[in-house]
Amino acid sequence: MMNICRILLTISALAYGFTPALVDLGDGHIFNDLWAPHARFHGVWLLSTLAAMGAWVLILCWHKSGRAVDRLRTASVLGLIALGTFFVATFAMGAYGGSLSDEVGEGLILGLNGNVVVFAIALVIQAGAAVIAWTQLGEDQQ
């Protein structure tokens, strides 16, 4: 179960930690001339925070120091925070005038916004890993 948990956490970390940087470091987001400089600053801050968090989760999953169960539980919480806050921002868009896509538009998957689909799948994977980490892994597991 420990390796399954590691693999699930890795898949999720790649989704929230690195995919946004690949997508958003372009003319549609960070280098979009229509964005205010301060908004671009916050975008880069968010992308670098997510990448650092994703990298840390990968270290927690695969490095062999300390107790594995503690590392995997910590990794599971970090991923839930990263993905959960995406959905907080999504559900609160009406309050701050946000949008899931820019004027160029985001790709659709099965007719749904690609961001929502990818991050919903990642959240399900992350939640599965969290359940494994917190209920299936014993305290004695290294």
TINUTI-234725 format. One record per residue (C-alpha): residue in one letter; residue number from 1; x negated, y negated, z negated. Coordinates in Angstrom, 3 decimals, decimal comma. Layout:
<pts>
+------+------+----------+----------+----------+
! resn ! resi !       xx !       yy !       zz !
+------+------+----------+----------+----------+
!    a !  NUM !        X !        Y !        Z !
...
+------+------+----------+----------+----------+
</pts>
This chain:
<pts>
+------+------+----------+----------+----------+
! resn ! resi !       xx !       yy !       zz !
+------+------+----------+----------+----------+
!    m !    1 !    0,000 !    0,000 !    0,000 !
!    m !    2 !   -2,882 !   -2,348 !   -0,680 !
!    n !    3 !   -4,091 !   -2,287 !    2,938 !
!    i !    4 !   -0,547 !   -2,804 !    4,222 !
!    c !    5 !   -0,273 !   -5,834 !    1,961 !
!    r !    6 !   -3,625 !   -7,156 !    3,226 !
!    i !    7 !   -2,580 !   -6,723 !    6,855 !
!    l !    8 !    0,777 !   -8,450 !    6,328 !
!    l !    9 !   -0,875 !  -11,343 !    4,505 !
!    t !   10 !   -3,454 !  -11,639 !    7,284 !
!    i !   11 !   -0,807 !  -11,791 !   10,016 !
!    s !   12 !    1,085 !  -14,441 !    8,121 !
!    a !   13 !   -2,060 !  -16,481 !    7,348 !
!    l !   14 !   -2,964 !  -16,524 !   11,033 !
!    a !   15 !    0,544 !  -17,769 !   11,845 !
!    y !   16 !    0,681 !  -20,652 !    9,344 !
!    g !   17 !   -3,027 !  -21,333 !    9,015 !
!    f !   18 !   -4,268 !  -21,477 !   12,563 !
!    t !   19 !   -1,398 !  -21,465 !   15,068 !
!    p !   20 !   -0,257 !  -25,015 !   14,168 !
!    a !   21 !   -3,746 !  -26,397 !   14,822 !
!    l !   22 !   -3,865 !  -24,685 !   18,212 !
!    v !   23 !   -0,502 !  -26,165 !   19,148 !
!    d !   24 !   -0,645 !  -29,578 !   17,490 !
!    l !   25 !   -4,169 !  -30,721 !   18,390 !
!    g !   26 !   -3,031 !  -32,095 !   21,704 !
!    d !   27 !   -1,291 !  -34,973 !   23,442 !
!    g !   28 !    2,117 !  -33,920 !   22,127 !
!    h !   29 !    1,153 !  -34,382 !   18,498 !
!    i !   30 !   -2,144 !  -35,578 !   17,028 !
!    f !   31 !   -3,353 !  -37,354 !   20,181 !
!    n !   32 !    0,082 !  -38,688 !   21,106 !
!    d !   33 !   -0,237 !  -42,438 !   21,719 !
!    l !   34 !    3,349 !  -42,903 !   20,550 !
!    w !   35 !    2,514 !  -41,651 !   17,053 !
!    a !   36 !    1,549 !  -44,227 !   14,459 !
!    p !   37 !   -2,096 !  -43,894 !   13,378 !
!    h !   38 !   -0,987 !  -43,129 !    9,824 !
!    a !   39 !    1,300 !  -40,343 !   11,074 !
!    r !   40 !   -1,656 !  -38,875 !   12,992 !
!    f !   41 !   -3,732 !  -39,045 !    9,792 !
!    h !   42 !   -1,080 !  -37,062 !    7,916 !
!    g !   43 !   -0,862 !  -34,580 !   10,793 !
!    v !   44 !   -4,601 !  -33,902 !   10,702 !
!    w !   45 !   -4,474 !  -33,676 !    6,912 !
!    l !   46 !   -1,685 !  -31,104 !    7,089 !
!    l !   47 !   -3,380 !  -29,072 !    9,822 !
!    s !   48 !   -6,696 !  -28,989 !    7,966 !
!    t !   49 !   -4,939 !  -28,078 !    4,703 !
!    l !   50 !   -3,096 !  -25,198 !    6,373 !
!    a !   51 !   -6,285 !  -23,977 !    8,087 !
!    a !   52 !   -8,202 !  -24,104 !    4,804 !
!    m !   53 !   -5,380 !  -22,307 !    3,002 !
!    g !   54 !   -5,216 !  -19,668 !    5,728 !
!    a !   55 !   -8,985 !  -19,144 !    5,566 !
!    w !   56 !   -8,849 !  -18,850 !    1,770 !
!    v !   57 !   -6,055 !  -16,283 !    2,025 !
!    l !   58 !   -8,168 !  -14,233 !    4,438 !
!    i !   59 !  -11,038 !  -14,313 !    1,929 !
!    l !   60 !   -8,681 !  -13,315 !   -0,884 !
!    c !   61 !   -7,391 !  -10,414 !    1,188 !
!    w !   62 !  -10,647 !   -8,964 !    2,409 !
!    h !   63 !  -13,484 !   -9,988 !    0,054 !
!    k !   64 !  -14,426 !   -7,295 !   -2,425 !
!    s !   65 !  -14,997 !   -9,362 !   -5,578 !
!    g !   66 !  -12,697 !   -9,367 !   -8,589 !
!    r !   67 !   -9,426 !   -7,531 !   -8,951 !
!    a !   68 !   -7,741 !   -6,940 !   -5,617 !
!    v !   69 !   -4,238 !   -7,051 !   -7,067 !
!    d !   70 !   -4,848 !  -10,540 !   -8,496 !
!    r !   71 !   -6,295 !  -11,772 !   -5,198 !
!    l !   72 !   -3,364 !  -10,393 !   -3,196 !
!    r !   73 !   -0,799 !  -11,862 !   -5,560 !
!    t !   74 !   -2,449 !  -15,256 !   -5,293 !
!    a !   75 !   -2,562 !  -14,948 !   -1,492 !
!    s !   76 !    1,122 !  -14,048 !   -1,442 !
!    v !   77 !    2,066 !  -17,183 !   -3,378 !
!    l !   78 !   -0,069 !  -19,459 !   -1,194 !
!    g !   79 !    1,606 !  -18,156 !    1,951 !
!    l !   80 !    5,069 !  -18,558 !    0,477 !
!    i !   81 !    4,211 !  -22,173 !   -0,325 !
!    a !   82 !    2,905 !  -22,873 !    3,197 !
!    l !   83 !    5,878 !  -21,288 !    4,942 !
!    g !   84 !    8,517 !  -22,329 !    2,421 !
!    t !   85 !    7,598 !  -25,988 !    2,756 !
!    f !   86 !    8,004 !  -25,739 !    6,540 !
!    f !   87 !   11,628 !  -24,815 !    5,925 !
!    v !   88 !   12,030 !  -27,573 !    3,314 !
!    a !   89 !   10,904 !  -30,054 !    5,990 !
!    t !   90 !   13,201 !  -28,385 !    8,539 !
!    f !   91 !   16,304 !  -28,523 !    6,361 !
!    a !   92 !   15,558 !  -32,094 !    5,223 !
!    m !   93 !   15,094 !  -33,519 !    8,747 !
!    g !   94 !   18,380 !  -35,387 !    8,602 !
!    a !   95 !   17,220 !  -37,297 !    5,548 !
!    y !   96 !   14,027 !  -38,596 !    7,143 !
!    g !   97 !   14,827 !  -38,591 !   10,868 !
!    g !   98 !   12,577 !  -35,662 !   11,734 !
!    s !   99 !   12,685 !  -33,363 !   14,719 !
!    l !  100 !   11,480 !  -29,852 !   15,459 !
!    s !  101 !   10,046 !  -30,974 !   18,786 !
!    d !  102 !    8,532 !  -34,042 !   20,376 !
!    e !  103 !    9,602 !  -35,759 !   23,577 !
!    v !  104 !    7,690 !  -33,154 !   25,589 !
!    g !  105 !    9,674 !  -30,428 !   23,868 !
!    e !  106 !    8,749 !  -27,168 !   22,216 !
!    g !  107 !    9,031 !  -23,738 !   23,737 !
!    l !  108 !   12,170 !  -21,772 !   23,120 !
!    i !  109 !   12,235 !  -18,147 !   22,040 !
!    l !  110 !   15,546 !  -16,405 !   22,661 !
!    g !  111 !   17,116 !  -19,855 !   22,948 !
!    l !  112 !   15,854 !  -20,951 !   19,535 !
!    n !  113 !   13,120 !  -23,410 !   18,639 !
!    g !  114 !    9,787 !  -21,580 !   18,805 !
!    n !  115 !    8,562 !  -23,088 !   15,540 !
!    v !  116 !   11,552 !  -21,777 !   13,643 !
!    v !  117 !   11,332 !  -18,316 !   15,198 !
!    v !  118 !    7,595 !  -17,886 !   14,600 !
!    f !  119 !    7,660 !  -19,240 !   11,064 !
!    a !  120 !   10,818 !  -17,303 !   10,153 !
!    i !  121 !    9,112 !  -14,084 !   11,257 !
!    a !  122 !    5,970 !  -15,094 !    9,350 !
!    l !  123 !    8,079 !  -15,833 !    6,255 !
!    v !  124 !    9,701 !  -12,385 !    6,400 !
!    i !  125 !    6,252 !  -10,793 !    6,735 !
!    q !  126 !    4,942 !  -12,969 !    3,910 !
!    a !  127 !    7,892 !  -12,116 !    1,671 !
!    g !  128 !    7,360 !   -8,409 !    2,353 !
!    a !  129 !    3,713 !   -8,760 !    1,375 !
!    a !  130 !    4,702 !  -10,642 !   -1,779 !
!    v !  131 !    7,133 !   -7,889 !   -2,768 !
!    i !  132 !    4,397 !   -5,311 !   -2,286 !
!    a !  133 !    1,834 !   -7,391 !   -4,187 !
!    w !  134 !    4,103 !   -8,086 !   -7,161 !
!    t !  135 !    6,044 !   -4,807 !   -7,433 !
!    q !  136 !    4,102 !   -2,027 !   -5,737 !
!    l !  137 !    0,514 !   -2,742 !   -6,699 !
!    g !  138 !   -0,464 !   -1,651 !  -10,167 !
!    e !  139 !   -2,499 !   -3,754 !  -12,566 !
!    d !  140 !   -5,257 !   -1,129 !  -12,510 !
!    q !  141 !   -5,847 !   -1,352 !   -8,752 !
!    q !  142 !   -9,117 !   -2,870 !   -7,681 !
+------+------+----------+----------+----------+
</pts>
